[in-house]
Each structure stands twice: as structure tokens, then as C-alpha cells.
Amino acid sequence: MRYRVVFEYQTEDGAMSDVYNCRDEQQAQEKFDELRDSLEHAIDPDNSEVIDEPTHYSVIDRKDGIYGYVRLLAD
């Protein structure tokens, strides 16, 4: 089984995205958790729309025009 972690972060000034290919589920989960924590620090979840699921985390701050998400995919 292959594991990938997909990350995207967008502000009014720019955007960044990346895909991480992981050797196993544990490495993928650790990368997912790391990126999820990064988004929580970059975008205040208390003042945003949040989706928080085991393999998908996204946060949207419409007031400041900031968006980010991370997904863990297995195939």
C-alpha cells in the first residue's frame, strides 16, 4: 500500500502546496499530524471554518482570505 500526504496553504499574497510520499502508514500519520499542527498555528481555528477528520483537516478564514488543508491518502 502507498501512502501520500497532500498539503495546501493559500493566502491573498500567495500559495504553496506539496505532496509527500511515505514509506508506511506511521510515517504518513506523523507527517499529517505535523502539517495539521502547522495549519493550526498559521490560521486561528477558533475564528475559522474547520473540518477535522482522521485523514482530512482543513481550515478557512474567510475574513483574512486564508485557506489550508492536509489530507492523508492510501491506495
TORNUMI-353425 format. One line per field, with one value per atom (N, C-alpha, C, O): residue number from 1; residue in three letters; atom name; y, x, z. Coordinates in steps of 0.02 Angstrom, whole numbers, padded with zeros to 5 digits. Example, Ala and Ser with C-alpha at 12.3 -4.5 7.8 and 13.67 -1.06 7.14 Angstrom:
BEGIN
num = [1, 1, 1, 1, 2, 2, 2, 2]
residuo = [ALA, ALA, ALA, ALA, SER, SER, SER, SER]
atomo = [N, CA, C, O, N, CA, C, O]
north = [-00284, -00225, -00165, -00166, -00112, -00053, 00002, 00057]
east = [00660, 00615, 00660, 00712, 00642, 00684, 00645, 00670]
up = [00390, 00390, 00390, 00423, 00354, 00357, 00394, 00402]
//
This chain:
BEGIN
num = [1, 1, 1, 1, 2, 2, 2, 2, 3, 3, 3, 3, 4, 4, 4, 4, 5, 5, 5, 5, 6, 6, 6, 6, 7, 7, 7, 7, 8, 8, 8, 8, 9, 9, 9, 9, 10, 10, 10, 10, 11, 11, 11, 11, 12, 12, 12, 12, 13, 13, 13, 13, 14, 14, 14, 14, 15, 15, 15, 15, 16, 16, 16, 16, 17, 17, 17, 17, 18, 18, 18, 18, 19, 19, 19, 19, 20, 20, 20, 20, 21, 21, 21, 21, 22, 22, 22, 22, 23, 23, 23, 23, 24, 24, 24, 24, 25, 25, 25, 25, 26, 26, 26, 26, 27, 27, 27, 27, 28, 28, 28, 28, 29, 29, 29, 29, 30, 30, 30, 30, 31, 31, 31, 31, 32, 32, 32, 32, 33, 33, 33, 33, 34, 34, 34, 34, 35, 35, 35, 35, 36, 36, 36, 36, 37, 37, 37, 37, 38, 38, 38, 38, 39, 39, 39, 39, 40, 40, 40, 40, 41, 41, 41, 41, 42, 42, 42, 42, 43, 43, 43, 43, 44, 44, 44, 44, 45, 45, 45, 45, 46, 46, 46, 46, 47, 47, 47, 47, 48, 48, 48, 48, 49, 49, 49, 49, 50, 50, 50, 50, 51, 51, 51, 51, 52, 52, 52, 52, 53, 53, 53, 53, 54, 54, 54, 54, 55, 55, 55, 55, 56, 56, 56, 56, 57, 57, 57, 57, 58, 58, 58, 58, 59, 59, 59, 59, 60, 60, 60, 60, 61, 61, 61, 61, 62, 62, 62, 62, 63, 63, 63, 63, 64, 64, 64, 64, 65, 65, 65, 65, 66, 66, 66, 66, 67, 67, 67, 67, 68, 68, 68, 68, 69, 69, 69, 69, 70, 70, 70, 70, 71, 71, 71, 71, 72, 72, 72, 72, 73, 73, 73, 73, 74, 74, 74, 74, 75, 75, 75, 75]
residuo = [MET, MET, MET, MET, ARG, ARG, ARG, ARG, TYR, TYR, TYR, TYR, ARG, ARG, ARG, ARG, VAL, VAL, VAL, VAL, VAL, VAL, VAL, VAL, PHE, PHE, PHE, PHE, GLU, GLU, GLU, GLU, TYR, TYR, TYR, TYR, GLN, GLN, GLN, GLN, THR, THR, THR, THR, GLU, GLU, GLU, GLU, ASP, ASP, ASP, ASP, GLY, GLY, GLY, GLY, ALA, ALA, ALA, ALA, MET, MET, MET, MET, SER, SER, SER, SER, ASP, ASP, ASP, ASP, VAL, VAL, VAL, VAL, TYR, TYR, TYR, TYR, ASN, ASN, ASN, ASN, CYS, CYS, CYS, CYS, ARG, ARG, ARG, ARG, ASP, ASP, ASP, ASP, GLU, GLU, GLU, GLU, GLN, GLN, GLN, GLN, GLN, GLN, GLN, GLN, ALA, ALA, ALA, ALA, GLN, GLN, GLN, GLN, GLU, GLU, GLU, GLU, LYS, LYS, LYS, LYS, PHE, PHE, PHE, PHE, ASP, ASP, ASP, ASP, GLU, GLU, GLU, GLU, LEU, LEU, LEU, LEU, ARG, ARG, ARG, ARG, ASP, ASP, ASP, ASP, SER, SER, SER, SER, LEU, LEU, LEU, LEU, GLU, GLU, GLU, GLU, HIS, HIS, HIS, HIS, ALA, ALA, ALA, ALA, ILE, ILE, ILE, ILE, ASP, ASP, ASP, ASP, PRO, PRO, PRO, PRO, ASP, ASP, ASP, ASP, ASN, ASN, ASN, ASN, SER, SER, SER, SER, GLU, GLU, GLU, GLU, VAL, VAL, VAL, VAL, ILE, ILE, ILE, ILE, ASP, ASP, ASP, ASP, GLU, GLU, GLU, GLU, PRO, PRO, PRO, PRO, THR, THR, THR, THR, HIS, HIS, HIS, HIS, TYR, TYR, TYR, TYR, SER, SER, SER, SER, VAL, VAL, VAL, VAL, ILE, ILE, ILE, ILE, ASP, ASP, ASP, ASP, ARG, ARG, ARG, ARG, LYS, LYS, LYS, LYS, ASP, ASP, ASP, ASP, GLY, GLY, GLY, GLY, ILE, ILE, ILE, ILE, TYR, TYR, TYR, TYR, GLY, GLY, GLY, GLY, TYR, TYR, TYR, TYR, VAL, VAL, VAL, VAL, ARG, ARG, ARG, ARG, LEU, LEU, LEU, LEU, LEU, LEU, LEU, LEU, ALA, ALA, ALA, ALA, ASP, ASP, ASP, ASP]
atomo = [N, CA, C, O, N, CA, C, O, N, CA, C, O, N, CA, C, O, N, CA, C, O, N, CA, C, O, N, CA, C, O, N, CA, C, O, N, CA, C, O, N, CA, C, O, N, CA, C, O, N, CA, C, O, N, CA, C, O, N, CA, C, O, N, CA, C, O, N, CA, C, O, N, CA, C, O, N, CA, C, O, N, CA, C, O, N, CA, C, O, N, CA, C, O, N, CA, C, O, N, CA, C, O, N, CA, C, O, N, CA, C, O, N, CA, C, O, N, CA, C, O, N, CA, C, O, N, CA, C, O, N, CA, C, O, N, CA, C, O, N, CA, C, O, N, CA, C, O, N, CA, C, O, N, CA, C, O, N, CA, C, O, N, CA, C, O, N, CA, C, O, N, CA, C, O, N, CA, C, O, N, CA, C, O, N, CA, C, O, N, CA, C, O, N, CA, C, O, N, CA, C, O, N, CA, C, O, N, CA, C, O, N, CA, C, O, N, CA, C, O, N, CA, C, O, N, CA, C, O, N, CA, C, O, N, CA, C, O, N, CA, C, O, N, CA, C, O, N, CA, C, O, N, CA, C, O, N, CA, C, O, N, CA, C, O, N, CA, C, O, N, CA, C, O, N, CA, C, O, N, CA, C, O, N, CA, C, O, N, CA, C, O, N, CA, C, O, N, CA, C, O, N, CA, C, O, N, CA, C, O, N, CA, C, O, N, CA, C, O, N, CA, C, O, N, CA, C, O, N, CA, C, O, N, CA, C, O]
north = [-00059, 00000, 00062, 00064, 00112, 00176, 00228, 00229, 00271, 00324, 00391, 00399, 00440, 00508, 00557, 00545, 00611, 00667, 00727, 00747, 00756, 00813, 00875, 00874, 00929, 00990, 01050, 01055, 01096, 01159, 01215, 01206, 01272, 01332, 01392, 01400, 01433, 01490, 01551, 01549, 01607, 01672, 01719, 01699, 01780, 01828, 01843, 01862, 01835, 01852, 01795, 01808, 01734, 01678, 01611, 01607, 01559, 01491, 01444, 01457, 01389, 01336, 01270, 01265, 01220, 01153, 01102, 01117, 01043, 00990, 00923, 00918, 00871, 00802, 00763, 00765, 00728, 00688, 00614, 00591, 00577, 00505, 00472, 00486, 00429, 00399, 00324, 00292, 00296, 00225, 00180, 00121, 00208, 00167, 00212, 00274, 00181, 00219, 00263, 00318, 00238, 00276, 00340, 00394, 00336, 00396, 00445, 00506, 00420, 00463, 00497, 00556, 00461, 00490, 00544, 00595, 00532, 00582, 00645, 00700, 00639, 00698, 00734, 00796, 00697, 00726, 00767, 00824, 00737, 00772, 00835, 00887, 00831, 00889, 00946, 01003, 00930, 00982, 01009, 01068, 00966, 00988, 01039, 01091, 01023, 01070, 01136, 01189, 01133, 01195, 01238, 01299, 01207, 01245, 01275, 01332, 01238, 01265, 01326, 01371, 01328, 01385, 01444, 01502, 01428, 01480, 01514, 01573, 01475, 01500, 01484, 01426, 01535, 01525, 01484, 01509, 01421, 01380, 01404, 01386, 01444, 01469, 01520, 01529, 01553, 01604, 01584, 01627, 01519, 01494, 01435, 01407, 01417, 01357, 01299, 01302, 01246, 01190, 01124, 01112, 01082, 01012, 00973, 00979, 00931, 00893, 00820, 00799, 00782, 00710, 00673, 00704, 00607, 00569, 00576, 00573, 00584, 00589, 00653, 00659, 00701, 00765, 00820, 00815, 00872, 00931, 00992, 01000, 01034, 01096, 01153, 01143, 01212, 01272, 01330, 01340, 01369, 01427, 01487, 01487, 01539, 01604, 01652, 01683, 01658, 01700, 01774, 01811, 01796, 01866, 01888, 01942, 01846, 01863, 01831, 01843, 01791, 01760, 01707, 01703, 01667, 01616, 01547, 01538, 01499, 01432, 01382, 01394, 01325, 01272, 01205, 01199, 01154, 01086, 01036, 01047, 00979, 00923, 00860, 00853, 00814, 00751, 00693, 00699, 00638, 00577, 00529, 00512, 00506, 00462, 00395, 00393, 00342, 00275, 00241, 00244, 00209, 00170, 00109, 00071]
east = [00042, 00000, 00045, 00096, 00024, 00060, 00023, -00039, 00061, 00033, 00060, 00120, 00015, 00034, -00001, -00057, 00033, 00004, 00005, 00058, -00054, -00061, -00074, -00115, -00037, -00040, -00050, -00018, -00092, -00100, -00114, -00150, -00084, -00093, -00098, -00054, -00149, -00158, -00179, -00222, -00146, -00165, -00179, -00172, -00197, -00208, -00143, -00145, -00087, -00022, 00011, 00057, -00010, 00023, -00003, -00049, 00027, 00005, 00064, 00115, 00056, 00106, 00070, 00018, 00098, 00069, 00125, 00178, 00113, 00163, 00129, 00075, 00161, 00139, 00198, 00253, 00186, 00238, 00221, 00167, 00267, 00259, 00292, 00349, 00255, 00279, 00287, 00250, 00335, 00350, 00301, 00293, 00267, 00219, 00167, 00172, 00118, 00063, 00086, 00062, 00133, 00158, 00192, 00180, 00234, 00268, 00217, 00223, 00166, 00114, 00075, 00060, 00058, 00020, 00061, 00034, 00125, 00168, 00173, 00170, 00179, 00182, 00115, 00113, 00060, -00007, -00014, -00036, 00004, -00001, 00042, 00021, 00102, 00148, 00117, 00118, 00091, 00062, -00003, -00018, -00042, -00104, -00087, -00119, -00036, -00014, 00010, -00004, 00044, 00067, 00008, 00010, -00044, -00103, -00138, -00161, -00142, -00173, -00137, -00168, -00071, -00032, -00036, -00031, -00044, -00045, -00114, -00118, -00167, -00235, -00272, -00279, -00297, -00332, -00396, -00444, -00398, -00457, -00519, -00575, -00510, -00567, -00608, -00667, -00578, -00612, -00620, -00624, -00622, -00623, -00671, -00695, -00685, -00722, -00673, -00623, -00687, -00640, -00674, -00731, -00639, -00658, -00601, -00544, -00618, -00567, -00588, -00629, -00560, -00573, -00507, -00454, -00509, -00446, -00396, -00336, -00420, -00374, -00382, -00355, -00419, -00430, -00437, -00479, -00396, -00402, -00400, -00353, -00450, -00449, -00475, -00516, -00450, -00470, -00474, -00431, -00529, -00540, -00555, -00601, -00516, -00527, -00550, -00508, -00615, -00641, -00626, -00617, -00624, -00611, -00542, -00536, -00492, -00424, -00405, -00350, -00449, -00436, -00381, -00340, -00381, -00330, -00364, -00418, -00331, -00358, -00301, -00246, -00313, -00263, -00296, -00348, -00263, -00287, -00230, -00179, -00241, -00196, -00238, -00287, -00219, -00255, -00206, -00150, -00225, -00186, -00222, -00280, -00187, -00217, -00180, -00119, -00217, -00188, -00219, -00280, -00176, -00203, -00161, -00176]
up = [00000, 00000, 00000, 00034, -00038, -00041, 00000, 00002, 00032, 00073, 00049, 00035, 00043, 00024, 00070, 00093, 00082, 00120, 00074, 00048, 00064, 00019, 00062, 00107, 00047, 00087, 00041, -00011, 00062, 00026, 00076, 00125, 00062, 00104, 00058, 00015, 00066, 00021, 00060, 00104, 00043, 00070, 00011, -00047, 00026, -00028, -00065, -00124, -00032, -00061, -00099, -00138, -00088, -00122, -00098, -00058, -00125, -00108, -00109, -00141, -00074, -00076, -00070, -00038, -00102, -00097, -00104, -00132, -00079, -00083, -00074, -00045, -00099, -00090, -00062, -00089, -00008, 00025, 00015, 00035, -00015, -00022, 00038, 00053, 00071, 00134, 00126, 00088, 00162, 00155, 00191, 00174, 00243, 00279, 00313, 00312, 00343, 00374, 00432, 00441, 00471, 00528, 00505, 00534, 00455, 00429, 00401, 00411, 00366, 00338, 00393, 00388, 00446, 00501, 00537, 00556, 00545, 00578, 00536, 00563, 00469, 00425, 00426, 00428, 00424, 00427, 00492, 00490, 00548, 00613, 00615, 00640, 00587, 00586, 00545, 00567, 00486, 00444, 00472, 00465, 00504, 00537, 00592, 00597, 00632, 00684, 00654, 00682, 00598, 00564, 00544, 00553, 00517, 00497, 00558, 00555, 00613, 00673, 00700, 00728, 00691, 00714, 00665, 00684, 00600, 00549, 00544, 00529, 00556, 00549, 00613, 00632, 00646, 00710, 00699, 00669, 00723, 00711, 00749, 00730, 00801, 00839, 00801, 00815, 00752, 00713, 00640, 00596, 00627, 00558, 00552, 00601, 00489, 00474, 00472, 00437, 00510, 00516, 00500, 00521, 00462, 00454, 00485, 00465, 00534, 00570, 00571, 00612, 00525, 00519, 00524, 00520, 00533, 00542, 00484, 00496, 00422, 00366, 00326, 00271, 00354, 00319, 00371, 00416, 00364, 00406, 00361, 00322, 00366, 00327, 00371, 00416, 00355, 00393, 00344, 00302, 00351, 00308, 00351, 00392, 00342, 00375, 00320, 00287, 00311, 00257, 00268, 00220, 00330, 00345, 00319, 00290, 00330, 00309, 00242, 00216, 00213, 00148, 00150, 00104, 00203, 00212, 00212, 00240, 00180, 00174, 00178, 00153, 00210, 00211, 00222, 00253, 00195, 00209, 00204, 00173, 00237, 00233, 00230, 00266, 00186, 00178, 00178, 00152, 00209, 00207, 00161, 00172, 00109, 00059, 00058, 00064, 00050, 00044, -00017, -00028, -00056, -00112, -00125, -00171]
//
